[in-house]
C-alpha cells in the first residue's frame, strides 16, 4: 500500500508543478487546495470498520472558468483501521478459530472536480462542489498474525459543500472548511460499498 500511495502521491506534486506554468484567464488565479480530512464510514462499510479515519488529506488544483466556477483535479488519501476483541470465528471448513481480527482499509480517490462559489465577495463565501473518478482501494484483514491483503480499483463520486474565508479583502488565499459525502461502490468481500462522510479543513492558495 505504501508503494501505491507513493506512486499516486507523485501525481499531486506533478499537478502542482504543472500549475505553476499556467495562469487564469479571468480575475482569479489557478488555486492549489490542500485539506486535512476526517472520514466516517457509512452504510455497509460500517460492517467492516465503524470508527472514523483521522489519517486523511486531499490536495488538488482548481482552474477558473469564471470568477465563481472552477474545474480541476483532486487526489485524496484516507486510512481506516479497527481492531476487534478476541472472538471465535468459523473458517468455513467446520473448524473454529479463536483470534483477534483487525481490518485495515486505505482509499486513494483521484477525481475530476468542479466547484462553484455562491458569492463573489464577503467575509464568508459559501461554495458547493462535486467530483467523479477512480478510487484505488487496499483492504487487509488480519486474523491473528495471518493477513489477507487485496487491492482493487473502483468508481467514485464526491459531493461537498462548505465555506471559504479569505485572509483579507484583498487576498485570494482563503481558509477552506466543509463537509462531503463520498460514494464509493465496492461489491467485494461481502461489502457493497465503502461510502463515507467527510469533514475537512484546509487552505486555498493562488498560484501566480
N, C-alpha and C positions, 0 to 999 in steps of 0.2 A: 504493500500500500504506500509506503514511503516513496518508492520509485515512481508510482503512479502520480502521487501528489507533486513530486518534484518536476515531473515531466509537464504536467498541465499548469503548474505554478509558473513555469517559464513563460507561458502564454500571456499571463498578466503583465509581466515585465516587458515582453515584446510589444504588447499593445501600448504600454506607456511610452516606450521608446519611439514607436511609430507616431504616436500622438504629438510628440514634441516637434515633429516636422510639419504639422498641419495647423491651420488657423481657421477660425469660424468665418462664415460668410456674413453673419449678422452681427448684432451688437455684443453677443456673448462669445466667450472663448470655449474651446474644447475643454471639457471638465474631466478630471480624474476623481473618482469616488472610491473611498475605502471605508468599510464599516466593520465594527465588531458585532457579531451575531450571537444571540441565544435562541435555540430552536427547541420546540416542544413537540414530541411525537403526537400524531393524531391517527384516528381510525385503527386499522389492523396493525399498524406499526407499533401500537402500544402493547400488543400481544408479545412482541419481541423485546421492546425497551419502552418503559414509561417515564423514565427520568429525562429532564431537559439536557441538551448538549450545550455546554458552556465554552467549548473549544470551536469557534467558528469565525469566519470572516467572509466578506465579499469585496472584491475590487473590480473596477471596470472603468471604461471610458464612455462618455456621452457626447455626441456631436450635435450641435444646434441646427435644426431645420428652420425654426423660427425662434423668436426670443423666448417662447414658452415651451416649445416642443423639441425634444431631443431623442436621438436614436443612438444605440451603441452596443457594446458587448460587455458581459459580466462573467466573472469567474468566482465561484464560491468554494468553501470547504467547511464541512460540518462533521464533527467526530462524536459519535454516541457510544456509550459504554454502560453496561449494567451487569452486576454480579448477583446471582440469586443464592439463597442459603442452600445448604446440602439437602438434597431430596433423593428419593428413589425413582429412577426412570426406567422405562421399559425400552429395550433395544429393538423390539420388533421381532425378535427371534425366540421369544419365550423367556429370555433371561432378563433379570432386573439388575440395575447398576445404581449404587449409591454414590453421588458425585455432586460437586459444586459446578453449576452451569454459569458461564459468562458469555454475554452477547456483545459483539463489537460491530458497529456499522459506521462506515465513512462514506459521505456523499460529496461529489465534486460536480456541481452543476455549471455547465458552460452555456450561456443563454444570449440570444439576441434580445435587446431590450428597447423599450420606448417609455419615456417619461413626459408628463405634461404638468407644468406648474400653473396652478389656477390663478395666481396673482402675479403681476409683473413687479409690483412694488409692495413695500410693507416690511415691518419688523419680523413678521411670521408669514411665510408663504407656503400654503398647502400644496401638495403635489400628489399625483396618482401615477402608477406605473404598471407595466406588465412585461413579461419575458417568456420566451419559449426556446427550447433547445434540447441538449442531451444531458443526462445525468450519469456520471461514472460512479458505480456503486461497488464497494467492497464490504462483504459480510463475512464474519468469522464467528463461529460458535465453539466455545471451549467446554468440553465435558471432562472435568478434572484437568489433566495435563494434555489431553488429546484435543486437537482442534480440527476444524473442517472449513478452511478458507475458500471463498469463491468470489469472483469478480464478474461484473456484467455491465452493460450499457443500456439505458432506457430513455424514453421521452420524459420531458419535464416542462412544467408551466408554473410561472410565478405571478401572483397579483400582489400589489403593495400600495400603501398609502402612508403619507407622513407629512412632515413639515420641514422646511428649510429656514434656518435662522442666520441671515447674513451677519458677518462680524461687524460691519458698519454699513451705513447707507451708500458708501462709495466702493464697497468691497464685493467682489464676485465670489470670494471664499465664504462658505456657509457651513454651519453645523447641520447635520442631517439626522433626523430622528423619525422612526416609523415602525410599521409592522407589516407582515406579509403572510400570505398563505402559499405554501409550496406543494403543488400537485405532482406526485412522483409515483406513477404506476410501477409495480414490481412483478407481481404474479409469479413468484418463485418461493420454494421452501415453505409453502403454506401461508405466505404473506402476500396479500393482494396489492398493498401499496406501502410506500414509505413517506406518506404525506406528513407535513408538519407545519406548525405555526412558528413564525419568526418575529423576533424583536431586534431592532438594530439601532445603533448609534455610531455616527462617524462624521466625516468631513468631505466636502466637495471643494476641490482646488482647481482654479483655472490654469490651463497650460497655454502660455503666451508664445 
